[in-house]
Amino acid sequence: QTEPINRVLEAVTHGYADRLQVPLQPLADNLE
C-alpha cells in the first residue's frame, strides 16, 4: 500500500518543483 502513496508524493513534489522553476527561471537568467 506504500507504493501508490509514493507515486502520489512523487507526482505532487514533481508538480510543485515545476511551479517553483517557472518564477525562479527568469531570476536565474538575470544572475547569469
C-alpha positions in Angstrom: 0.0 0.0 0.0 3.0 2.3 0.3 3.7 2.2 -3.5 0.6 4.3 -4.5 1.4 6.7 -1.7 4.9 7.1 -3.0 3.6 7.7 -6.5 1.3 10.4 -5.3 4.1 12.1 -3.4 6.3 11.9 -6.4 3.6 13.5 -8.6 2.9 16.3 -6.0 6.6 17.1 -5.5 7.3 17.0 -9.2 4.4 19.4 -10.0 5.5 21.6 -7.1 9.0 21.8 -8.4 7.8 22.6 -11.8 5.7 25.5 -10.4 8.8 26.8 -8.5 11.0 26.7 -11.5 8.7 28.9 -13.6 9.1 32.1 -11.4 12.7 31.3 -10.5 13.9 30.7 -14.1 13.9 34.5 -15.0 15.8 35.2 -11.8 18.4 32.6 -12.6 18.8 34.1 -16.1 19.4 37.5 -14.6 22.0 36.2 -12.2 23.9 34.7 -15.1 
